[in-house]
Amino acid sequence: MKVIAVDFVCYEVSDVARSVEFYRDVVGLTPGMVEMGEEFQWAEFEIGSVTLSLYPPKLLENRDPKPGGMVYLAVDDVPAAVEELKAKGVSILYGPMETPVCFMAGFLDPDGNQVGLHQRKDGTAG
């Protein structure tokens, strides 16, 4: 097996509509496919070459969401993005911090999923 790229990242969320509002209105992502039917709920945000997908736990089985993992969103200015999120009432988990190759920070979405901000010093992303 040869892994060639990340196609999409999935997060279980307790309320897809609320999470769409959060990622759209607070984080600033543009929704792609959003399905909010009785039997099937799914939302996608195209972020460069990777898709962030949101779905309710009942899609797979009837259980509470299990936060885990972390997706890092490439931004052009981590400190400015942190200040923007703080102004919108988002609690920052860590950062901004600097490493030899990047700047990073982290925050939580409404279901406790960790979301990271990432800025490579060489200006690349993805």
N, C-alpha and C positions, 0 to 999 in steps of 0.2 A: 504494500500500500504506500502511495506517495501522496502526502497532503500538499495541495497546491495553493490553498487560500482559505480564509474564513468566509463562508457564504452568508451565514446569519447567526445571530445570537438570540436566544429565547429567554424571556423572563415570565414566570408565572405571576399573575397579579390577581388580587381579590376583586377588583372592579376595573374592567377594561376601559370603560368610558372615562372614569376618573384618571386612569393612567395616561390615556390619550391626551386629556387636557393638560396633565402635568408635563409630559414630554413635549407637547406642542407649545403651551403657553408659558411655562416656566423655563424649560431647557431651550426652546426655540427650534425644535425639529419640525419638519413638514411631514404630515402623515401621508403614506401611500395608500395601500389597500386597508380599508377598515370595514369589518363585517360585524354588525351588532345584532344578529338574529337571536331568536329564543334558543335554538339548538346549537348554534355555532357562533363563537365570538373570537375575533382575531384582529390584530392591528399590526401594521408594518410601517417602519420609518426607514427610508433609504438614506444611508449615511455613507457617501462615497461608494466604495465597492462592497460594503457590508450592510446587511439589513438587520435592524433591531425589531424583533417580533414579540408581541405581548399576547398572552392568552390566559384564560381562567383555568384553575386546577380541574374543574369539572369537565373540561374538554378531554382530559386523559382518564381521570377517575374522580370520584367525589371526595375531595380532601381539601384541607387548608393549603394555601400557597406555602412553598418552602423556599424562602430566599436563599440564594447562593450564587457563587460565581461573581464575576465582575466584568463589565464592558467598559473600555476606555474610549472616550470620545475625543478625537483630535480637535484642538482649538488653536487659534492663532495667538492667544494671550491668556494663559492660565490665571494669573492674578486678577485680571479684569473680569474673567468669567466667574471667578469665585465671588468677587464683589457684587456682580450682577445677581448671582444666585442668593447671596445673603440679603440683598435688597428685596428679594421676592419671598423671604422668610424660610429659605432652605437651610437646614443645619449642615454645616461642613464637617465631614469626618476627619479629614486631615488636609494639610497643605494650605496654601501652595508650598511645595517643597522643590528643591533643585537637586538633580543628580548630575553626574558628569555629562550625560547626553540629553537630558530632558527636564521639563518642569511638570509636576503632577499635583493633583488634588483629588479628593473624593467626597461624595455626598450620598444620601439615601433618597430613593424614590418613595412614594407613599406606602409601598408594601415592604419597605426595608431592604430592597435590592440595592446593592452597592453599585454606584456609577462613578467612573473615574474621568477626570479631565487630563489630557496629555498634550504636551507641546514639545516636539523634537527640536533640539537646537540647530539641526541642519536644515530645518524648514520643510522636511518631507512629512508625509502623512500616509496612513494606510499600509 
